[in-house]
Amino acid sequence: MQTQKLLRGVVILALASSLSGCLLTKLVTMPMRVVGASASLVGAFVSVVPVVGDSVDEALESVDSGIDTAADSIDKIPL
């Protein structure tokens, strides 16, 4: 029982150390991009509402572009 836990820990440690830096940054930025895309999608639906919809859509589009910019800068971190 104790040996299995030790072996499992060694396997997990070996897998974690074999991950490249690029993959690690992608694991961080992928959820950011999903949130930005969903905000943009909500903005597209809200833009149907007269008067207020277009300004809300523009605001959510700027949030999406800000998230993409931040995610791009994280992807460029050399690991």
N, C-alpha and C positions, 0 to 999 in steps of 0.2 A: 504494500500500500504506500509506504513512504517512498519507495523507489519509483513508483509510477508518478508521484507528484514531482519528484526531482527530475525525472526524465521529461515530463511535460513542461516543466519550467525551462529546461535546457533547450528543448525544441522551440518553444515560444521565443526565447532569447535569440536563438540562431536565426529564426525567421525575421525577427524585428531588426537585427543587425544587418540583414541582407537587403533590406529595403533601400532603394536609392533616394537621394534627396528630392529628386523630381517627383517621385511618387508621393513622398510625404507632403510636399507643398500642394500637390493636386488633391490629396485627401482633405486638406484644410480649406482650399479654395472652392472645391466643388459645391459644398453646401451654401457657400456665400453666393455663388452664381445662381443656384436654384432659387434662393430667396429673392434675388434681384429679378429673375425672370418671372416669378410669380407676382411680384409687385407690378411689373410691367403689364402682365396679363390682367390684373385687377384694374389697372388704369385704362386698359382698352375697353373693358366692360363699363366702367364708370363714365367714359367719354360719351356714351349715348345720352346721358342726362343733359338736358339743355342748360346752358349758361355755365354751370359749375363744372361740368364734366371735363371740358377741355383743359381747364387749369389744373385739375386733379391729375389728369393723364400726363400733362407736361411735368408736374412735380414728381410723379412716380417714375417717369422716364429718366429724369435727372438723378433720382436715387439709384436706379438701375445702372446708369453709366458710372456713377460714383463707386458702386460696389464692384463693377467690372474693372475700373481703374485700380482699386485697392487689391483686387485679386490678381491682376496682372503684375503689380509690384511685388506681391508675395511670391508669385511664380518665378520671378527673376532672382530671388535670394539664392546665392550659391551655397549649396550644402554638399 
